Amino acid sequence: MFEWFRFSLSILPEFPRAIVLTIQLTLIGLAIGFCVGLLAAIARVYGGKFIRNLAIAYIEFFRGTPILVQLFVLYFGLPDLGISLSRLTAAYIALSLNSGAYQAEYIRGAIQAIGSGQMMAARAIGMSRLKAIWYIILPQALRLVIPPWSNEPIALMKTSAIVYLIAVPDLMTKAKEIIARTYNPIPTYITVALIYLVIVFFLTMILSYIERQVRIPGLEVEVQRT
């Protein structure tokens, strides 16, 4: 046990760049996914038949297929169509589109939790539908969605580990490099697991603080990632 601990300490200095990239993958994927998910949620709730069906197709496809398949199609499949993506670009796109589908469902649930009477009241005083969504519905929905949405950053960070399969130099890729050099897999993987655990702990603390600051008393939305 002491040898494992000493080995873990000896390899820790090799992980900072991989940690930064893992966090970067998570944050960029989350931000782009939020923008895509917001548009998809609005389209699904307020769009016409064609737009609504398009949003549903996007959401169901990316929630219903493994992200590993999505990543491989982007990185290995698109070159057959003459489109070549770098490893990092393919990772960002796959994580963003996958996360966007889940975030769309979180946001849709929050939008639908806002009473329909508010839209009717906004239209009654002369607001356009777009203005009512932007100024009345979304400010409430985006506060309401935070508790269920706070699962997504944590889930996405853990999901990002799959990018090592296309050699993006994240935590798992660095672990594989260390294992190939030292032939010591168990303490290496334990070290990586502990790094993920620390990141998740601090991320959870930050999200809990944000949730407390913006909570709407008496209102909450239950949406789970599946």
Biotite code that builds the C-alpha atoms (Angstrom):
import biotite.structure as struc

atoms = struc.array([
    struc.Atom([0.000, 0.000, 0.000], chain_id="A", res_id=1, res_name="MET", atom_name="CA", element="C"),
    struc.Atom([2.825, 2.405, 0.862], chain_id="A", res_id=2, res_name="PHE", atom_name="CA", element="C"),
    struc.Atom([4.493, 1.630, -2.466], chain_id="A", res_id=3, res_name="GLU", atom_name="CA", element="C"),
    struc.Atom([1.274, 2.473, -4.311], chain_id="A", res_id=4, res_name="TRP", atom_name="CA", element="C"),
    struc.Atom([1.008, 5.746, -2.417], chain_id="A", res_id=5, res_name="PHE", atom_name="CA", element="C"),
    struc.Atom([4.609, 6.664, -3.181], chain_id="A", res_id=6, res_name="ARG", atom_name="CA", element="C"),
    struc.Atom([4.139, 5.779, -6.848], chain_id="A", res_id=7, res_name="PHE", atom_name="CA", element="C"),
    struc.Atom([0.985, 7.921, -7.047], chain_id="A", res_id=8, res_name="SER", atom_name="CA", element="C"),
    struc.Atom([2.858, 10.892, -5.592], chain_id="A", res_id=9, res_name="LEU", atom_name="CA", element="C"),
    struc.Atom([5.678, 10.386, -8.075], chain_id="A", res_id=10, res_name="SER", atom_name="CA", element="C"),
    struc.Atom([3.383, 10.555, -11.123], chain_id="A", res_id=11, res_name="ILE", atom_name="CA", element="C"),
    struc.Atom([1.176, 13.439, -9.974], chain_id="A", res_id=12, res_name="LEU", atom_name="CA", element="C"),
    struc.Atom([3.437, 16.119, -11.560], chain_id="A", res_id=13, res_name="PRO", atom_name="CA", element="C"),
    struc.Atom([2.711, 14.567, -14.963], chain_id="A", res_id=14, res_name="GLU", atom_name="CA", element="C"),
    struc.Atom([-1.022, 15.321, -14.831], chain_id="A", res_id=15, res_name="PHE", atom_name="CA", element="C"),
    struc.Atom([-1.507, 19.142, -14.687], chain_id="A", res_id=16, res_name="PRO", atom_name="CA", element="C"),
    struc.Atom([-1.731, 19.668, -18.460], chain_id="A", res_id=17, res_name="ARG", atom_name="CA", element="C"),
    struc.Atom([-4.093, 16.713, -18.783], chain_id="A", res_id=18, res_name="ALA", atom_name="CA", element="C"),
    struc.Atom([-6.240, 18.099, -15.959], chain_id="A", res_id=19, res_name="ILE", atom_name="CA", element="C"),
    struc.Atom([-6.431, 21.488, -17.682], chain_id="A", res_id=20, res_name="VAL", atom_name="CA", element="C"),
    struc.Atom([-7.454, 19.864, -20.963], chain_id="A", res_id=21, res_name="LEU", atom_name="CA", element="C"),
    struc.Atom([-10.110, 17.725, -19.259], chain_id="A", res_id=22, res_name="THR", atom_name="CA", element="C"),
    struc.Atom([-11.609, 20.821, -17.613], chain_id="A", res_id=23, res_name="ILE", atom_name="CA", element="C"),
    struc.Atom([-11.359, 22.704, -20.905], chain_id="A", res_id=24, res_name="GLN", atom_name="CA", element="C"),
    struc.Atom([-13.180, 19.933, -22.761], chain_id="A", res_id=25, res_name="LEU", atom_name="CA", element="C"),
    struc.Atom([-15.906, 20.006, -20.133], chain_id="A", res_id=26, res_name="THR", atom_name="CA", element="C"),
    struc.Atom([-16.378, 23.774, -20.057], chain_id="A", res_id=27, res_name="LEU", atom_name="CA", element="C"),
    struc.Atom([-16.327, 24.311, -23.817], chain_id="A", res_id=28, res_name="ILE", atom_name="CA", element="C"),
    struc.Atom([-18.572, 21.311, -24.428], chain_id="A", res_id=29, res_name="GLY", atom_name="CA", element="C"),
    struc.Atom([-20.940, 22.586, -21.745], chain_id="A", res_id=30, res_name="LEU", atom_name="CA", element="C"),
    struc.Atom([-21.032, 26.155, -23.113], chain_id="A", res_id=31, res_name="ALA", atom_name="CA", element="C"),
    struc.Atom([-21.604, 25.173, -26.736], chain_id="A", res_id=32, res_name="ILE", atom_name="CA", element="C"),
    struc.Atom([-24.040, 22.475, -25.634], chain_id="A", res_id=33, res_name="GLY", atom_name="CA", element="C"),
    struc.Atom([-25.997, 25.046, -23.651], chain_id="A", res_id=34, res_name="PHE", atom_name="CA", element="C"),
    struc.Atom([-26.408, 27.304, -26.679], chain_id="A", res_id=35, res_name="CYS", atom_name="CA", element="C"),
    struc.Atom([-27.462, 24.378, -28.875], chain_id="A", res_id=36, res_name="VAL", atom_name="CA", element="C"),
    struc.Atom([-29.716, 22.959, -26.154], chain_id="A", res_id=37, res_name="GLY", atom_name="CA", element="C"),
    struc.Atom([-31.406, 26.302, -25.532], chain_id="A", res_id=38, res_name="LEU", atom_name="CA", element="C"),
    struc.Atom([-32.282, 26.669, -29.209], chain_id="A", res_id=39, res_name="LEU", atom_name="CA", element="C"),
    struc.Atom([-33.472, 23.054, -29.398], chain_id="A", res_id=40, res_name="ALA", atom_name="CA", element="C"),
    struc.Atom([-35.627, 23.451, -26.276], chain_id="A", res_id=41, res_name="ALA", atom_name="CA", element="C"),
    struc.Atom([-37.262, 26.636, -27.567], chain_id="A", res_id=42, res_name="ILE", atom_name="CA", element="C"),
    struc.Atom([-37.823, 24.985, -30.953], chain_id="A", res_id=43, res_name="ALA", atom_name="CA", element="C"),
    struc.Atom([-39.379, 21.935, -29.321], chain_id="A", res_id=44, res_name="ARG", atom_name="CA", element="C"),
    struc.Atom([-41.759, 23.950, -27.152], chain_id="A", res_id=45, res_name="VAL", atom_name="CA", element="C"),
    struc.Atom([-42.622, 26.905, -29.410], chain_id="A", res_id=46, res_name="TYR", atom_name="CA", element="C"),
    struc.Atom([-41.597, 25.895, -32.932], chain_id="A", res_id=47, res_name="GLY", atom_name="CA", element="C"),
    struc.Atom([-43.851, 24.942, -35.804], chain_id="A", res_id=48, res_name="GLY", atom_name="CA", element="C"),
    struc.Atom([-44.347, 21.319, -36.752], chain_id="A", res_id=49, res_name="LYS", atom_name="CA", element="C"),
    struc.Atom([-41.241, 21.037, -38.947], chain_id="A", res_id=50, res_name="PHE", atom_name="CA", element="C"),
    struc.Atom([-38.942, 22.892, -36.536], chain_id="A", res_id=51, res_name="ILE", atom_name="CA", element="C"),
    struc.Atom([-40.323, 20.979, -33.560], chain_id="A", res_id=52, res_name="ARG", atom_name="CA", element="C"),
    struc.Atom([-39.801, 17.625, -35.273], chain_id="A", res_id=53, res_name="ASN", atom_name="CA", element="C"),
    struc.Atom([-36.276, 18.654, -36.266], chain_id="A", res_id=54, res_name="LEU", atom_name="CA", element="C"),
    struc.Atom([-35.470, 19.506, -32.641], chain_id="A", res_id=55, res_name="ALA", atom_name="CA", element="C"),
    struc.Atom([-36.982, 16.222, -31.439], chain_id="A", res_id=56, res_name="ILE", atom_name="CA", element="C"),
    struc.Atom([-34.947, 14.277, -34.019], chain_id="A", res_id=57, res_name="ALA", atom_name="CA", element="C"),
    struc.Atom([-31.718, 15.946, -32.852], chain_id="A", res_id=58, res_name="TYR", atom_name="CA", element="C"),
    struc.Atom([-32.471, 15.361, -29.180], chain_id="A", res_id=59, res_name="ILE", atom_name="CA", element="C"),
    struc.Atom([-33.531, 11.749, -29.581], chain_id="A", res_id=60, res_name="GLU", atom_name="CA", element="C"),
    struc.Atom([-30.615, 10.881, -31.865], chain_id="A", res_id=61, res_name="PHE", atom_name="CA", element="C"),
    struc.Atom([-27.916, 12.228, -29.552], chain_id="A", res_id=62, res_name="PHE", atom_name="CA", element="C"),
    struc.Atom([-29.587, 10.926, -26.394], chain_id="A", res_id=63, res_name="ARG", atom_name="CA", element="C"),
    struc.Atom([-30.405, 7.572, -27.943], chain_id="A", res_id=64, res_name="GLY", atom_name="CA", element="C"),
    struc.Atom([-27.017, 6.662, -29.436], chain_id="A", res_id=65, res_name="THR", atom_name="CA", element="C"),
    struc.Atom([-23.732, 6.075, -27.567], chain_id="A", res_id=66, res_name="PRO", atom_name="CA", element="C"),
    struc.Atom([-21.444, 9.082, -27.506], chain_id="A", res_id=67, res_name="ILE", atom_name="CA", element="C"),
    struc.Atom([-18.593, 6.748, -28.456], chain_id="A", res_id=68, res_name="LEU", atom_name="CA", element="C"),
    struc.Atom([-20.335, 6.043, -31.780], chain_id="A", res_id=69, res_name="VAL", atom_name="CA", element="C"),
    struc.Atom([-20.901, 9.770, -32.288], chain_id="A", res_id=70, res_name="GLN", atom_name="CA", element="C"),
    struc.Atom([-17.233, 10.493, -31.629], chain_id="A", res_id=71, res_name="LEU", atom_name="CA", element="C"),
    struc.Atom([-16.040, 7.754, -33.986], chain_id="A", res_id=72, res_name="PHE", atom_name="CA", element="C"),
    struc.Atom([-18.392, 8.903, -36.760], chain_id="A", res_id=73, res_name="VAL", atom_name="CA", element="C"),
    struc.Atom([-17.029, 12.445, -36.485], chain_id="A", res_id=74, res_name="LEU", atom_name="CA", element="C"),
    struc.Atom([-13.372, 11.474, -36.330], chain_id="A", res_id=75, res_name="TYR", atom_name="CA", element="C"),
    struc.Atom([-13.172, 8.309, -38.442], chain_id="A", res_id=76, res_name="PHE", atom_name="CA", element="C"),
    struc.Atom([-16.330, 8.550, -40.566], chain_id="A", res_id=77, res_name="GLY", atom_name="CA", element="C"),
    struc.Atom([-16.333, 12.128, -41.875], chain_id="A", res_id=78, res_name="LEU", atom_name="CA", element="C"),
    struc.Atom([-12.994, 11.746, -43.733], chain_id="A", res_id=79, res_name="PRO", atom_name="CA", element="C"),
    struc.Atom([-14.833, 9.361, -46.091], chain_id="A", res_id=80, res_name="ASP", atom_name="CA", element="C"),
    struc.Atom([-16.984, 12.369, -47.029], chain_id="A", res_id=81, res_name="LEU", atom_name="CA", element="C"),
    struc.Atom([-13.948, 14.583, -47.496], chain_id="A", res_id=82, res_name="GLY", atom_name="CA", element="C"),
    struc.Atom([-14.243, 16.276, -44.095], chain_id="A", res_id=83, res_name="ILE", atom_name="CA", element="C"),
    struc.Atom([-11.279, 15.804, -41.799], chain_id="A", res_id=84, res_name="SER", atom_name="CA", element="C"),
    struc.Atom([-11.377, 17.009, -38.215], chain_id="A", res_id=85, res_name="LEU", atom_name="CA", element="C"),
    struc.Atom([-8.526, 17.230, -35.760], chain_id="A", res_id=86, res_name="SER", atom_name="CA", element="C"),
    struc.Atom([-8.741, 15.033, -32.678], chain_id="A", res_id=87, res_name="ARG", atom_name="CA", element="C"),
    struc.Atom([-9.532, 17.983, -30.445], chain_id="A", res_id=88, res_name="LEU", atom_name="CA", element="C"),
    struc.Atom([-12.148, 19.429, -32.807], chain_id="A", res_id=89, res_name="THR", atom_name="CA", element="C"),
    struc.Atom([-13.935, 16.078, -33.088], chain_id="A", res_id=90, res_name="ALA", atom_name="CA", element="C"),
    struc.Atom([-13.908, 15.769, -29.288], chain_id="A", res_id=91, res_name="ALA", atom_name="CA", element="C"),
    struc.Atom([-15.364, 19.261, -28.816], chain_id="A", res_id=92, res_name="TYR", atom_name="CA", element="C"),
    struc.Atom([-18.108, 18.700, -31.387], chain_id="A", res_id=93, res_name="ILE", atom_name="CA", element="C"),
    struc.Atom([-19.100, 15.280, -30.056], chain_id="A", res_id=94, res_name="ALA", atom_name="CA", element="C"),
    struc.Atom([-19.225, 16.442, -26.431], chain_id="A", res_id=95, res_name="LEU", atom_name="CA", element="C"),
    struc.Atom([-21.072, 19.645, -27.331], chain_id="A", res_id=96, res_name="SER", atom_name="CA", element="C"),
    struc.Atom([-23.758, 18.000, -29.464], chain_id="A", res_id=97, res_name="LEU", atom_name="CA", element="C"),
    struc.Atom([-24.288, 15.187, -26.976], chain_id="A", res_id=98, res_name="ASN", atom_name="CA", element="C"),
    struc.Atom([-24.487, 17.557, -24.024], chain_id="A", res_id=99, res_name="SER", atom_name="CA", element="C"),
    struc.Atom([-26.752, 19.905, -25.979], chain_id="A", res_id=100, res_name="GLY", atom_name="CA", element="C"),
    struc.Atom([-29.338, 17.160, -26.385], chain_id="A", res_id=101, res_name="ALA", atom_name="CA", element="C"),
    struc.Atom([-29.451, 16.541, -22.638], chain_id="A", res_id=102, res_name="TYR", atom_name="CA", element="C"),
    struc.Atom([-29.445, 20.231, -21.796], chain_id="A", res_id=103, res_name="GLN", atom_name="CA", element="C"),
    struc.Atom([-32.332, 20.756, -24.220], chain_id="A", res_id=104, res_name="ALA", atom_name="CA", element="C"),
    struc.Atom([-34.450, 18.392, -22.146], chain_id="A", res_id=105, res_name="GLU", atom_name="CA", element="C"),
    struc.Atom([-33.490, 20.114, -18.891], chain_id="A", res_id=106, res_name="TYR", atom_name="CA", element="C"),
    struc.Atom([-34.409, 23.502, -20.339], chain_id="A", res_id=107, res_name="ILE", atom_name="CA", element="C"),
    struc.Atom([-37.603, 22.210, -21.963], chain_id="A", res_id=108, res_name="ARG", atom_name="CA", element="C"),
    struc.Atom([-38.789, 20.901, -18.604], chain_id="A", res_id=109, res_name="GLY", atom_name="CA", element="C"),
    struc.Atom([-38.103, 24.261, -16.985], chain_id="A", res_id=110, res_name="ALA", atom_name="CA", element="C"),
    struc.Atom([-39.887, 26.191, -19.743], chain_id="A", res_id=111, res_name="ILE", atom_name="CA", element="C"),
    struc.Atom([-42.943, 23.973, -19.482], chain_id="A", res_id=112, res_name="GLN", atom_name="CA", element="C"),
    struc.Atom([-42.963, 24.447, -15.716], chain_id="A", res_id=113, res_name="ALA", atom_name="CA", element="C"),
    struc.Atom([-43.694, 28.151, -16.267], chain_id="A", res_id=114, res_name="ILE", atom_name="CA", element="C"),
    struc.Atom([-47.448, 28.700, -16.257], chain_id="A", res_id=115, res_name="GLY", atom_name="CA", element="C"),
    struc.Atom([-48.956, 29.135, -19.723], chain_id="A", res_id=116, res_name="SER", atom_name="CA", element="C"),
    struc.Atom([-50.900, 32.083, -18.345], chain_id="A", res_id=117, res_name="GLY", atom_name="CA", element="C"),
    struc.Atom([-47.708, 34.157, -18.368], chain_id="A", res_id=118, res_name="GLN", atom_name="CA", element="C"),
    struc.Atom([-47.379, 33.834, -22.127], chain_id="A", res_id=119, res_name="MET", atom_name="CA", element="C"),
    struc.Atom([-51.043, 34.713, -22.538], chain_id="A", res_id=120, res_name="MET", atom_name="CA", element="C"),
    struc.Atom([-50.657, 37.763, -20.300], chain_id="A", res_id=121, res_name="ALA", atom_name="CA", element="C"),
    struc.Atom([-47.571, 38.925, -22.193], chain_id="A", res_id=122, res_name="ALA", atom_name="CA", element="C"),
    struc.Atom([-49.368, 38.602, -25.520], chain_id="A", res_id=123, res_name="ARG", atom_name="CA", element="C"),
    struc.Atom([-52.412, 40.390, -24.083], chain_id="A", res_id=124, res_name="ALA", atom_name="CA", element="C"),
    struc.Atom([-50.352, 43.509, -23.328], chain_id="A", res_id=125, res_name="ILE", atom_name="CA", element="C"),
    struc.Atom([-48.955, 43.588, -26.852], chain_id="A", res_id=126, res_name="GLY", atom_name="CA", element="C"),
    struc.Atom([-45.675, 41.698, -26.574], chain_id="A", res_id=127, res_name="MET", atom_name="CA", element="C"),
    struc.Atom([-44.638, 39.553, -29.503], chain_id="A", res_id=128, res_name="SER", atom_name="CA", element="C"),
    struc.Atom([-44.172, 35.839, -28.895], chain_id="A", res_id=129, res_name="ARG", atom_name="CA", element="C"),
    struc.Atom([-40.389, 36.182, -29.258], chain_id="A", res_id=130, res_name="LEU", atom_name="CA", element="C"),
    struc.Atom([-40.227, 39.038, -26.756], chain_id="A", res_id=131, res_name="LYS", atom_name="CA", element="C"),
    struc.Atom([-42.430, 37.136, -24.317], chain_id="A", res_id=132, res_name="ALA", atom_name="CA", element="C"),
    struc.Atom([-40.097, 34.141, -24.510], chain_id="A", res_id=133, res_name="ILE", atom_name="CA", element="C"),
    struc.Atom([-36.976, 36.291, -24.148], chain_id="A", res_id=134, res_name="TRP", atom_name="CA", element="C"),
    struc.Atom([-38.118, 38.673, -21.411], chain_id="A", res_id=135, res_name="TYR", atom_name="CA", element="C"),
    struc.Atom([-40.739, 36.674, -19.487], chain_id="A", res_id=136, res_name="ILE", atom_name="CA", element="C"),
    struc.Atom([-40.285, 32.921, -19.895], chain_id="A", res_id=137, res_name="ILE", atom_name="CA", element="C"),
    struc.Atom([-36.531, 32.385, -20.225], chain_id="A", res_id=138, res_name="LEU", atom_name="CA", element="C"),
    struc.Atom([-35.391, 34.488, -17.216], chain_id="A", res_id=139, res_name="PRO", atom_name="CA", element="C"),
    struc.Atom([-37.581, 32.338, -14.976], chain_id="A", res_id=140, res_name="GLN", atom_name="CA", element="C"),
    struc.Atom([-36.847, 29.047, -16.731], chain_id="A", res_id=141, res_name="ALA", atom_name="CA", element="C"),
    struc.Atom([-33.072, 29.507, -16.620], chain_id="A", res_id=142, res_name="LEU", atom_name="CA", element="C"),
    struc.Atom([-33.201, 30.019, -12.863], chain_id="A", res_id=143, res_name="ARG", atom_name="CA", element="C"),
    struc.Atom([-35.566, 27.131, -12.417], chain_id="A", res_id=144, res_name="LEU", atom_name="CA", element="C"),
    struc.Atom([-33.450, 24.716, -14.449], chain_id="A", res_id=145, res_name="VAL", atom_name="CA", element="C"),
    struc.Atom([-30.250, 25.058, -12.416], chain_id="A", res_id=146, res_name="ILE", atom_name="CA", element="C"),
    struc.Atom([-30.871, 22.234, -9.866], chain_id="A", res_id=147, res_name="PRO", atom_name="CA", element="C"),
    struc.Atom([-31.475, 19.501, -12.461], chain_id="A", res_id=148, res_name="PRO", atom_name="CA", element="C"),
    struc.Atom([-28.999, 21.061, -14.929], chain_id="A", res_id=149, res_name="TRP", atom_name="CA", element="C"),
    struc.Atom([-26.220, 20.949, -12.310], chain_id="A", res_id=150, res_name="SER", atom_name="CA", element="C"),
    struc.Atom([-25.921, 17.209, -13.010], chain_id="A", res_id=151, res_name="ASN", atom_name="CA", element="C"),
    struc.Atom([-24.751, 17.928, -16.546], chain_id="A", res_id=152, res_name="GLU", atom_name="CA", element="C"),
    struc.Atom([-21.291, 19.473, -15.895], chain_id="A", res_id=153, res_name="PRO", atom_name="CA", element="C"),
    struc.Atom([-20.369, 16.518, -13.691], chain_id="A", res_id=154, res_name="ILE", atom_name="CA", element="C"),
    struc.Atom([-21.752, 13.950, -16.137], chain_id="A", res_id=155, res_name="ALA", atom_name="CA", element="C"),
    struc.Atom([-20.016, 15.639, -19.071], chain_id="A", res_id=156, res_name="LEU", atom_name="CA", element="C"),
    struc.Atom([-16.661, 15.770, -17.326], chain_id="A", res_id=157, res_name="MET", atom_name="CA", element="C"),
    struc.Atom([-16.797, 12.033, -16.659], chain_id="A", res_id=158, res_name="LYS", atom_name="CA", element="C"),
    struc.Atom([-18.049, 11.345, -20.181], chain_id="A", res_id=159, res_name="THR", atom_name="CA", element="C"),
    struc.Atom([-15.123, 13.306, -21.608], chain_id="A", res_id=160, res_name="SER", atom_name="CA", element="C"),
    struc.Atom([-12.838, 10.410, -20.632], chain_id="A", res_id=161, res_name="ALA", atom_name="CA", element="C"),
    struc.Atom([-13.814, 8.620, -23.854], chain_id="A", res_id=162, res_name="ILE", atom_name="CA", element="C"),
    struc.Atom([-11.757, 11.069, -25.931], chain_id="A", res_id=163, res_name="VAL", atom_name="CA", element="C"),
    struc.Atom([-8.641, 9.103, -25.019], chain_id="A", res_id=164, res_name="TYR", atom_name="CA", element="C"),
    struc.Atom([-9.819, 6.587, -27.639], chain_id="A", res_id=165, res_name="LEU", atom_name="CA", element="C"),
    struc.Atom([-8.881, 9.097, -30.346], chain_id="A", res_id=166, res_name="ILE", atom_name="CA", element="C"),
    struc.Atom([-5.681, 10.073, -28.492], chain_id="A", res_id=167, res_name="ALA", atom_name="CA", element="C"),
    struc.Atom([-6.785, 13.455, -27.161], chain_id="A", res_id=168, res_name="VAL", atom_name="CA", element="C"),
    struc.Atom([-4.265, 14.048, -24.338], chain_id="A", res_id=169, res_name="PRO", atom_name="CA", element="C"),
    struc.Atom([-6.685, 14.162, -21.413], chain_id="A", res_id=170, res_name="ASP", atom_name="CA", element="C"),
    struc.Atom([-6.373, 12.444, -18.033], chain_id="A", res_id=171, res_name="LEU", atom_name="CA", element="C"),
    struc.Atom([-7.063, 8.963, -19.369], chain_id="A", res_id=172, res_name="MET", atom_name="CA", element="C"),
    struc.Atom([-4.595, 9.338, -22.226], chain_id="A", res_id=173, res_name="THR", atom_name="CA", element="C"),
    struc.Atom([-1.909, 10.468, -19.796], chain_id="A", res_id=174, res_name="LYS", atom_name="CA", element="C"),
    struc.Atom([-2.725, 7.477, -17.595], chain_id="A", res_id=175, res_name="ALA", atom_name="CA", element="C"),
    struc.Atom([-2.288, 5.122, -20.566], chain_id="A", res_id=176, res_name="LYS", atom_name="CA", element="C"),
    struc.Atom([1.076, 6.696, -21.340], chain_id="A", res_id=177, res_name="GLU", atom_name="CA", element="C"),
    struc.Atom([2.251, 6.245, -17.760], chain_id="A", res_id=178, res_name="ILE", atom_name="CA", element="C"),
    struc.Atom([1.047, 2.634, -17.691], chain_id="A", res_id=179, res_name="ILE", atom_name="CA", element="C"),
    struc.Atom([2.841, 1.869, -20.962], chain_id="A", res_id=180, res_name="ALA", atom_name="CA", element="C"),
    struc.Atom([6.048, 3.229, -19.448], chain_id="A", res_id=181, res_name="ARG", atom_name="CA", element="C"),
    struc.Atom([5.817, 1.865, -15.884], chain_id="A", res_id=182, res_name="THR", atom_name="CA", element="C"),
    struc.Atom([3.662, -1.279, -16.266], chain_id="A", res_id=183, res_name="TYR", atom_name="CA", element="C"),
    struc.Atom([1.860, -0.220, -13.095], chain_id="A", res_id=184, res_name="ASN", atom_name="CA", element="C"),
    struc.Atom([-1.845, 0.121, -13.998], chain_id="A", res_id=185, res_name="PRO", atom_name="CA", element="C"),
    struc.Atom([-3.688, -0.177, -10.681], chain_id="A", res_id=186, res_name="ILE", atom_name="CA", element="C"),
    struc.Atom([-2.114, 2.754, -8.780], chain_id="A", res_id=187, res_name="PRO", atom_name="CA", element="C"),
    struc.Atom([-2.175, 4.835, -11.975], chain_id="A", res_id=188, res_name="THR", atom_name="CA", element="C"),
    struc.Atom([-5.899, 4.354, -12.452], chain_id="A", res_id=189, res_name="TYR", atom_name="CA", element="C"),
    struc.Atom([-6.524, 4.937, -8.734], chain_id="A", res_id=190, res_name="ILE", atom_name="CA", element="C"),
    struc.Atom([-4.613, 8.218, -9.015], chain_id="A", res_id=191, res_name="THR", atom_name="CA", element="C"),
    struc.Atom([-6.710, 9.283, -12.007], chain_id="A", res_id=192, res_name="VAL", atom_name="CA", element="C"),
    struc.Atom([-9.904, 8.310, -10.176], chain_id="A", res_id=193, res_name="ALA", atom_name="CA", element="C"),
    struc.Atom([-8.886, 10.454, -7.200], chain_id="A", res_id=194, res_name="LEU", atom_name="CA", element="C"),
    struc.Atom([-8.128, 13.398, -9.488], chain_id="A", res_id=195, res_name="ILE", atom_name="CA", element="C"),
    struc.Atom([-11.592, 13.099, -11.028], chain_id="A", res_id=196, res_name="TYR", atom_name="CA", element="C"),
    struc.Atom([-13.077, 12.847, -7.539], chain_id="A", res_id=197, res_name="LEU", atom_name="CA", element="C"),
    struc.Atom([-11.372, 16.061, -6.408], chain_id="A", res_id=198, res_name="VAL", atom_name="CA", element="C"),
    struc.Atom([-12.506, 17.936, -9.521], chain_id="A", res_id=199, res_name="ILE", atom_name="CA", element="C"),
    struc.Atom([-16.078, 16.686, -9.079], chain_id="A", res_id=200, res_name="VAL", atom_name="CA", element="C"),
    struc.Atom([-16.040, 17.712, -5.412], chain_id="A", res_id=201, res_name="PHE", atom_name="CA", element="C"),
    struc.Atom([-15.063, 21.311, -6.200], chain_id="A", res_id=202, res_name="PHE", atom_name="CA", element="C"),
    struc.Atom([-17.452, 21.448, -9.142], chain_id="A", res_id=203, res_name="LEU", atom_name="CA", element="C"),
    struc.Atom([-20.282, 20.231, -6.920], chain_id="A", res_id=204, res_name="THR", atom_name="CA", element="C"),
    struc.Atom([-19.485, 22.889, -4.321], chain_id="A", res_id=205, res_name="MET", atom_name="CA", element="C"),
    struc.Atom([-19.546, 25.645, -6.956], chain_id="A", res_id=206, res_name="ILE", atom_name="CA", element="C"),
    struc.Atom([-22.812, 24.426, -8.464], chain_id="A", res_id=207, res_name="LEU", atom_name="CA", element="C"),
    struc.Atom([-24.434, 24.079, -5.041], chain_id="A", res_id=208, res_name="SER", atom_name="CA", element="C"),
    struc.Atom([-23.493, 27.667, -4.230], chain_id="A", res_id=209, res_name="TYR", atom_name="CA", element="C"),
    struc.Atom([-24.947, 28.935, -7.519], chain_id="A", res_id=210, res_name="ILE", atom_name="CA", element="C"),
    struc.Atom([-28.103, 26.919, -6.937], chain_id="A", res_id=211, res_name="GLU", atom_name="CA", element="C"),
    struc.Atom([-28.609, 28.454, -3.489], chain_id="A", res_id=212, res_name="ARG", atom_name="CA", element="C"),
    struc.Atom([-28.115, 31.971, -4.840], chain_id="A", res_id=213, res_name="GLN", atom_name="CA", element="C"),
    struc.Atom([-30.670, 31.724, -7.640], chain_id="A", res_id=214, res_name="VAL", atom_name="CA", element="C"),
    struc.Atom([-33.214, 29.320, -6.156], chain_id="A", res_id=215, res_name="ARG", atom_name="CA", element="C"),
    struc.Atom([-36.869, 30.227, -6.656], chain_id="A", res_id=216, res_name="ILE", atom_name="CA", element="C"),
    struc.Atom([-38.576, 29.243, -3.355], chain_id="A", res_id=217, res_name="PRO", atom_name="CA", element="C"),
    struc.Atom([-41.290, 26.641, -3.758], chain_id="A", res_id=218, res_name="GLY", atom_name="CA", element="C"),
    struc.Atom([-40.428, 25.793, -7.351], chain_id="A", res_id=219, res_name="LEU", atom_name="CA", element="C"),
    struc.Atom([-38.232, 23.004, -8.652], chain_id="A", res_id=220, res_name="GLU", atom_name="CA", element="C"),
    struc.Atom([-37.949, 20.831, -11.728], chain_id="A", res_id=221, res_name="VAL", atom_name="CA", element="C"),
    struc.Atom([-37.175, 17.139, -11.567], chain_id="A", res_id=222, res_name="GLU", atom_name="CA", element="C"),
    struc.Atom([-35.311, 16.027, -14.684], chain_id="A", res_id=223, res_name="VAL", atom_name="CA", element="C"),
    struc.Atom([-32.802, 13.180, -14.610], chain_id="A", res_id=224, res_name="GLN", atom_name="CA", element="C"),
    struc.Atom([-30.149, 12.336, -17.171], chain_id="A", res_id=225, res_name="ARG", atom_name="CA", element="C"),
    struc.Atom([-30.669, 8.869, -18.612], chain_id="A", res_id=226, res_name="THR", atom_name="CA", element="C"),
])
